């Protein structure tokens, strides 16, 4: 029976989960693969706190480089998080010819090309299944199960914190700030929560999905990014009335040979599978030209779901299977569709003065910018009050919407800032 010695950098929540999973099912994995995984070294700045798992004497150390440079270590697992030290550790391990497993989506999204090229140069694999969707094996599906497909589109709910907040806002009629505070108290949201609620975490994961699907490292700036910060419960209510739910979506689409990439809160039809993804769950909806539509669903974060994906990568590395870096360097770059040229439908909510011709004035601005109205919904108000009016549009270019919003804000019949959200019809 072959033994593979594993060195783990970072003994936090996920690191402890990885050790727990390896100790619990190591023999099962050995029976299935003929390889026995052995936790040989664990590096962390804190080696005193009890993580709830027992490790052998001499396994724990505070010296990460001693783990990376140990000739007996076969696979290095990077779980320290962040970018600076993690990047140094990964590059050093790859230079030493050791395969690296990581769950660090921020590192890969921001320094992916350098890391993938280092992996290709050294011949040591770089594995990162756990970086997208926690325990959902969506990257492995793209690499293996869908290898015979051109990926036409991917739509992802990739941040459990945002999905939890939106689900509770809808179910309980609560406002954004109340649910966010509760999510922080319960440990679903970080303090500060910026990476989650501003869409950055979702974009990090979407960068990796797009890179793998289309064969070139995608820079973060290729994505337009908008989060759910301050989303009004009124939008949740109107979405429900109109037959939609609001989800923070990563949208990746191949449109006429160009790749469209964006992250934003979007109206999702209630009869679509993604509309039923609630609470802290994640899902990725993938359409290939041969397979058609597929859905990957599960826990997007957490100690054991993420550990499950890390362990899967450890065993793949232990079996000598290459990482996915060849895929990620297949093309030098991607033909990216600029944000201004993306064509979308939109939900617009305006607060209008209660006087004749106000809707006509708004319609004139929209028409002047080549935006066609699909429907209008107006709530009855007492005379003299501001009237909330909702417009649903047909598809139009993003640059036309941007120009129209600037004009509409300046109209003397409009009170306050207009609200605009994308409508995703999955066409």
C-alpha positions as CSV (number, residue, x, y, z in Angstrom):
1,X,0.0,0.0,0.0
2,X,1.5,3.3,-1.1
3,X,1.5,6.1,1.5
4,X,1.3,9.8,0.6
5,X,2.5,12.3,3.2
6,X,0.5,15.5,3.4
7,X,1.7,18.8,4.8
8,X,-1.1,21.3,5.7
9,X,-0.6,25.0,6.0
10,X,-3.3,26.5,8.1
11,X,-5.2,24.7,10.9
12,X,-8.3,26.8,11.1
13,X,-11.9,25.8,10.4
14,X,-11.2,24.2,7.0
15,X,-7.8,22.8,8.0
16,X,-9.3,21.0,11.0
17,X,-12.1,19.7,8.8
18,X,-9.6,18.3,6.3
19,X,-7.7,16.5,9.1
20,X,-11.0,15.2,10.5
21,X,-12.0,13.9,7.1
22,X,-8.7,12.2,6.5
23,X,-8.7,10.5,9.9
24,X,-12.3,9.4,9.6
25,X,-12.2,8.0,6.1
26,X,-8.5,7.5,5.4
27,X,-8.8,3.7,5.3
28,X,-11.8,3.9,3.1
29,X,-9.8,6.0,0.6
30,X,-6.9,3.6,0.9
31,X,-9.2,0.7,-0.1
32,X,-10.7,2.6,-3.0
33,X,-7.4,4.0,-4.4
34,X,-4.6,1.9,-3.1
35,X,-3.1,5.0,-1.6
36,X,-3.1,5.8,2.2
37,X,-3.1,9.5,3.0
38,X,-1.0,10.4,6.0
39,X,-1.1,13.8,7.8
40,X,2.6,14.3,8.4
41,X,2.9,18.0,9.2
42,X,0.5,20.9,10.1
43,X,1.8,24.5,10.2
44,X,-0.1,27.2,12.0
45,X,0.8,30.2,14.1
46,X,-1.5,28.9,16.8
47,X,-0.7,25.3,17.7
48,X,-2.2,25.4,21.2
49,X,-5.9,25.8,20.6
50,X,-7.9,22.6,20.6
51,X,-9.5,22.1,17.1
52,X,-11.5,19.0,18.1
53,X,-9.2,16.6,16.2
54,X,-6.2,14.6,17.7
55,X,-2.9,14.6,15.8
56,X,0.3,12.8,16.5
57,X,3.2,14.1,18.5
58,X,5.5,16.3,16.4
59,X,2.9,16.9,13.6
60,X,2.2,20.5,14.6
61,X,4.7,23.3,13.9
62,X,4.6,27.1,13.6
63,X,7.1,27.0,10.7
64,X,5.3,26.8,7.3
65,X,8.6,26.8,5.3
66,X,9.8,23.7,7.3
67,X,6.7,21.9,5.9
68,X,7.1,23.1,2.4
69,X,10.8,22.3,2.3
70,X,10.5,18.9,4.0
71,X,11.6,16.3,1.4
72,X,9.3,13.7,2.9
73,X,6.2,15.8,2.2
74,X,4.5,14.7,-1.0
75,X,1.5,17.1,-1.2
76,X,1.2,20.6,0.2
77,X,-2.2,21.9,1.2
78,X,-2.5,25.7,1.5
79,X,-5.3,26.8,3.8
80,X,-3.9,30.0,5.4
81,X,-6.0,32.3,3.3
82,X,-5.2,35.8,2.1
83,X,-2.9,36.6,-0.8
84,X,0.6,37.7,0.4
85,X,1.9,34.8,2.5
86,X,-0.2,32.2,0.7
87,X,1.2,33.2,-2.7
88,X,4.8,32.9,-1.3
89,X,4.0,29.5,0.1
90,X,2.3,28.1,-3.1
91,X,5.1,29.4,-5.4
92,X,7.8,27.9,-3.1
93,X,6.0,24.5,-3.0
94,X,5.6,24.4,-6.8
95,X,9.2,25.4,-7.3
96,X,10.1,22.4,-5.0
97,X,8.1,20.2,-7.4
98,X,5.4,19.5,-4.9
99,X,1.7,19.5,-6.0
100,X,-0.4,22.1,-4.2
101,X,-4.0,21.9,-3.1
102,X,-5.7,25.2,-2.2
103,X,-9.1,26.6,-1.4
104,X,-7.9,30.2,-1.8
105,X,-10.2,31.8,-4.5
106,X,-8.9,35.3,-3.8
107,X,-5.3,34.2,-4.4
108,X,-6.2,32.4,-7.6
109,X,-8.4,35.1,-8.9
110,X,-5.8,37.8,-8.3
111,X,-2.5,36.0,-9.1
112,X,-3.8,33.1,-11.2
113,X,-1.6,33.4,-14.3
114,X,1.6,33.6,-12.2
115,X,0.6,30.5,-10.2
116,X,-0.6,28.5,-13.2
117,X,2.6,29.3,-15.2
118,X,4.7,28.3,-12.2
119,X,2.8,25.0,-12.0
120,X,3.3,24.4,-15.7
121,X,7.0,25.2,-15.5
122,X,7.6,22.9,-12.5
123,X,5.3,20.1,-13.6
124,X,3.7,20.0,-10.2
125,X,-0.1,20.2,-10.2
126,X,-2.2,23.0,-8.7
127,X,-5.6,21.8,-7.5
128,X,-8.4,24.1,-6.3
129,X,-11.8,22.4,-6.4
130,X,-12.7,23.8,-2.9
131,X,-12.2,27.4,-4.1
132,X,-15.6,27.4,-5.9
133,X,-18.8,26.2,-4.4
134,X,-17.3,24.5,-1.3
135,X,-18.3,20.9,-1.5
136,X,-19.9,21.1,-5.0
137,X,-17.5,19.4,-7.5
138,X,-18.3,21.9,-10.3
139,X,-14.7,22.5,-11.4
140,X,-14.2,18.7,-11.7
141,X,-17.4,18.5,-13.8
142,X,-16.1,21.2,-16.1
143,X,-12.7,19.6,-16.5
144,X,-13.8,16.0,-16.8
145,X,-17.5,15.4,-17.3
146,X,-18.0,18.3,-19.7
147,X,-14.7,17.9,-21.5
148,X,-16.6,17.3,-24.8
149,X,-18.6,20.5,-24.6
150,X,-18.2,24.1,-25.6
151,X,-19.6,26.0,-22.6
152,X,-22.3,28.3,-23.7
153,X,-23.3,29.8,-20.4
154,X,-22.9,29.5,-16.6
155,X,-25.0,31.1,-14.0
156,X,-23.9,30.8,-10.4
157,X,-25.2,31.5,-6.9
158,X,-21.8,31.4,-5.3
159,X,-22.0,33.3,-2.0
160,X,-23.9,31.7,0.8
161,X,-24.0,34.8,2.9
162,X,-25.7,36.8,0.3
163,X,-28.1,34.0,-0.5
164,X,-28.9,33.6,3.2
165,X,-29.7,37.4,3.5
166,X,-31.9,37.4,0.4
167,X,-33.8,34.3,1.5
168,X,-34.6,35.7,4.9
169,X,-35.6,39.1,3.5
170,X,-38.1,37.3,1.2
171,X,-39.4,34.8,3.8
172,X,-39.6,37.1,6.8
173,X,-40.2,40.6,5.2
174,X,-37.1,42.0,6.9
175,X,-34.9,44.8,5.7
176,X,-31.3,44.3,4.6
177,X,-29.6,45.8,7.6
178,X,-31.6,43.7,10.1
179,X,-30.8,40.4,8.3
180,X,-27.1,41.4,7.8
181,X,-26.7,42.1,11.5
182,X,-28.4,38.8,12.4
183,X,-26.2,36.9,9.9
184,X,-23.1,38.4,11.5
185,X,-24.3,37.4,14.9
186,X,-24.9,33.8,13.7
187,X,-21.6,33.6,12.0
188,X,-23.0,33.5,8.4
189,X,-21.4,36.9,7.6
190,X,-17.9,38.3,8.4
191,X,-17.2,41.6,10.1
192,X,-16.8,43.6,8.0
193,X,-18.9,41.8,5.4
194,X,-17.7,43.8,2.4
195,X,-16.2,40.9,0.3
196,X,-19.5,39.1,0.5
197,X,-22.2,41.8,0.2
198,X,-20.3,43.8,-2.4
199,X,-20.0,40.8,-4.8
200,X,-16.2,40.5,-4.6
201,X,-16.2,36.9,-3.2
202,X,-18.7,35.9,-5.9
203,X,-16.5,37.5,-8.6
204,X,-13.4,35.6,-7.3
205,X,-15.2,32.3,-7.8
206,X,-16.6,33.4,-11.1
207,X,-13.2,34.3,-12.4
208,X,-12.1,30.7,-11.8
209,X,-15.2,29.3,-13.5
210,X,-14.7,31.4,-16.6
211,X,-10.9,30.7,-16.7
212,X,-11.5,26.9,-16.6
213,X,-14.4,27.0,-19.0
214,X,-12.7,29.1,-21.7
215,X,-9.0,28.1,-21.2
216,X,-7.3,31.3,-20.2
217,X,-6.7,33.2,-16.9
218,X,-9.4,35.8,-16.6
219,X,-8.5,39.1,-14.8
220,X,-10.9,40.4,-12.1
221,X,-11.3,43.6,-14.1
222,X,-13.0,41.7,-16.9
223,X,-16.1,41.4,-14.6
224,X,-18.6,44.1,-13.9
225,X,-19.4,43.7,-10.2
226,X,-22.3,44.9,-8.1
227,X,-23.4,43.5,-4.7
228,X,-26.5,43.5,-2.7
229,X,-25.5,46.2,-0.2
230,X,-28.6,48.2,0.9
231,X,-31.0,46.3,-1.3
232,X,-34.5,47.5,-0.4
233,X,-37.2,45.0,0.7
234,X,-39.5,46.8,-1.7
235,X,-37.6,45.2,-4.6
236,X,-38.1,41.8,-3.0
237,X,-41.8,42.5,-2.8
238,X,-42.1,43.7,-6.4
239,X,-40.1,40.8,-7.6
240,X,-42.5,38.4,-6.0
241,X,-45.5,40.1,-7.5
242,X,-43.9,39.9,-10.9
243,X,-43.1,36.2,-10.6
244,X,-39.4,36.5,-9.8
245,X,-36.9,36.1,-7.0
246,X,-33.8,38.2,-6.5
247,X,-30.5,36.3,-6.4
248,X,-26.9,37.6,-6.5
249,X,-25.8,36.0,-9.8
250,X,-22.5,35.4,-11.5
251,X,-23.3,35.4,-15.2
252,X,-20.8,34.0,-17.7
253,X,-22.0,33.7,-21.3
254,X,-20.4,33.1,-24.7
255,X,-22.2,35.6,-27.0
256,X,-21.1,35.5,-30.7
257,X,-17.6,34.5,-29.8
258,X,-17.1,37.0,-27.0
259,X,-17.4,36.2,-23.3
260,X,-19.8,38.3,-21.2
261,X,-19.0,38.3,-17.5
262,X,-20.8,40.1,-14.7
263,X,-21.9,39.7,-11.1
264,X,-25.0,41.5,-10.0
265,X,-28.3,41.1,-8.1
266,X,-30.8,39.8,-10.7
267,X,-34.4,38.9,-11.1
268,X,-34.7,35.1,-11.6
269,X,-38.0,33.6,-12.8
270,X,-39.6,31.6,-10.0
271,X,-40.0,28.6,-12.3
272,X,-36.2,28.4,-12.9
273,X,-34.1,25.9,-10.8
274,X,-31.9,28.7,-9.5
275,X,-34.9,30.5,-7.9
276,X,-35.3,27.5,-5.5
277,X,-31.7,27.7,-4.2
278,X,-32.1,29.2,-0.7
279,X,-30.4,29.9,2.5
280,X,-26.6,29.3,2.5
281,X,-26.7,26.9,-0.4
282,X,-24.8,27.5,-3.7
283,X,-25.6,26.3,-7.2
284,X,-24.0,26.6,-10.7
285,X,-26.2,26.2,-13.8
286,X,-24.1,25.2,-16.8
287,X,-25.2,24.8,-20.4
288,X,-22.9,23.0,-22.8
289,X,-23.5,22.7,-26.6
290,X,-23.7,18.8,-26.4
291,X,-25.0,18.0,-22.9
292,X,-27.5,20.9,-22.7
293,X,-28.5,22.2,-19.2
294,X,-26.9,20.8,-16.0
295,X,-27.1,22.0,-12.4
296,X,-24.5,21.6,-9.6
297,X,-26.0,22.2,-6.1
298,X,-24.9,21.9,-2.5
299,X,-23.2,23.5,0.5
300,X,-21.1,26.3,-0.7
301,X,-19.0,26.7,2.4
302,X,-18.4,25.3,5.9
303,X,-15.8,23.1,7.6
304,X,-16.7,19.7,6.2
305,X,-18.2,20.5,2.8
306,X,-15.1,22.5,1.9
307,X,-12.9,19.9,3.5
308,X,-14.5,17.2,1.3
309,X,-13.4,19.1,-1.9
310,X,-9.9,19.6,-0.5
311,X,-9.6,15.9,0.3
312,X,-10.8,15.0,-3.2
313,X,-8.0,17.1,-4.6
314,X,-5.4,15.6,-2.2
315,X,-6.3,12.1,-3.5
316,X,-6.2,13.3,-7.1
317,X,-2.7,14.8,-6.6
318,X,-1.6,11.6,-4.7
319,X,-2.7,9.5,-7.7
320,X,-0.4,11.6,-9.9
321,X,-3.1,13.1,-12.0
322,X,-2.1,16.6,-13.3
323,X,-3.7,19.8,-12.1
324,X,-5.9,21.8,-14.4
325,X,-3.2,24.3,-15.4
326,X,-2.9,23.1,-19.0
327,X,-6.5,24.0,-19.4
328,X,-6.0,27.4,-18.0
329,X,-3.1,28.2,-20.3
330,X,-4.7,26.9,-23.5
331,X,-5.4,30.4,-24.7
332,X,-3.3,33.6,-24.1
333,X,-6.5,35.6,-23.4
334,X,-10.2,35.7,-24.0
335,X,-12.2,37.9,-26.3
336,X,-14.2,39.8,-23.6
337,X,-17.4,41.6,-24.3
338,X,-17.2,45.1,-22.8
339,X,-19.7,46.0,-20.1
340,X,-21.2,48.8,-22.2
341,X,-22.0,46.3,-25.0
342,X,-23.8,43.7,-22.9
343,X,-27.5,43.4,-23.7
344,X,-29.9,42.9,-20.8
345,X,-33.5,43.4,-19.7
346,X,-34.0,45.6,-16.7
347,X,-36.4,46.3,-13.8
348,X,-36.6,50.0,-13.1
349,X,-38.3,51.5,-10.1
350,X,-38.9,55.2,-10.0
351,X,-40.5,57.5,-7.5
352,X,-42.5,60.0,-9.6
353,X,-44.5,63.1,-8.8
354,X,-48.3,62.6,-8.9
355,X,-49.0,64.7,-11.9
356,X,-50.1,64.2,-15.5
357,X,-47.6,63.1,-18.2
358,X,-44.9,61.9,-15.8
359,X,-44.8,58.4,-17.3
360,X,-44.7,59.9,-20.8
361,X,-41.6,61.9,-19.8
362,X,-39.8,58.8,-18.6
363,X,-40.9,56.8,-21.6
364,X,-39.6,59.5,-23.9
365,X,-36.1,59.2,-22.3
366,X,-36.1,55.5,-22.5
367,X,-37.2,55.5,-26.2
368,X,-34.6,58.1,-27.1
369,X,-32.0,55.7,-25.8
370,X,-33.4,52.7,-27.7
371,X,-34.9,51.1,-24.7
372,X,-38.3,49.5,-25.2
373,X,-40.8,49.1,-22.4
374,X,-42.3,45.7,-21.9
375,X,-44.7,46.5,-19.0
376,X,-45.5,49.2,-16.4
377,X,-46.8,48.6,-12.8
378,X,-48.0,51.5,-10.7
379,X,-49.3,51.3,-7.1
380,X,-52.3,53.5,-6.2
381,X,-51.3,56.3,-3.8
382,X,-53.1,59.1,-2.1
383,X,-53.3,62.3,-4.2
384,X,-50.2,64.5,-4.0
385,X,-47.9,61.7,-2.8
386,X,-44.9,60.4,-4.7
387,X,-45.9,57.4,-6.8
388,X,-43.7,54.3,-7.1
389,X,-43.7,53.1,-10.7
390,X,-42.0,50.0,-12.0
391,X,-40.9,49.6,-15.6
392,X,-39.9,46.2,-17.1
393,X,-37.9,46.7,-20.3
394,X,-37.0,44.6,-23.3
395,X,-33.3,43.9,-23.9
396,X,-31.1,46.9,-24.6
397,X,-27.4,47.7,-24.4
398,X,-25.9,48.5,-21.0
399,X,-24.5,51.8,-22.3
400,X,-28.0,52.9,-23.3
401,X,-29.3,52.1,-19.8
402,X,-26.5,54.1,-18.3
403,X,-27.2,57.1,-20.5
404,X,-31.0,56.9,-19.8
405,X,-30.5,56.7,-16.0
406,X,-28.4,59.8,-16.0
407,X,-31.2,61.7,-17.9
408,X,-34.0,60.3,-15.8
409,X,-32.3,61.3,-12.5
410,X,-32.4,64.9,-13.8
411,X,-36.1,65.0,-14.7
412,X,-38.0,67.3,-12.4
413,X,-40.8,64.7,-12.0
414,X,-38.4,62.1,-10.5
415,X,-37.7,62.0,-6.7
416,X,-34.7,60.2,-5.5
417,X,-32.3,57.8,-7.2
418,X,-33.8,55.3,-9.6
419,X,-33.4,51.6,-8.8
420,X,-32.2,49.3,-11.7
421,X,-31.8,45.6,-11.5
422,X,-31.1,43.0,-14.3
423,X,-33.7,40.6,-15.3
424,X,-32.2,37.2,-16.3
425,X,-34.4,35.1,-18.7
426,X,-31.8,32.4,-19.3
427,X,-32.2,32.6,-23.1
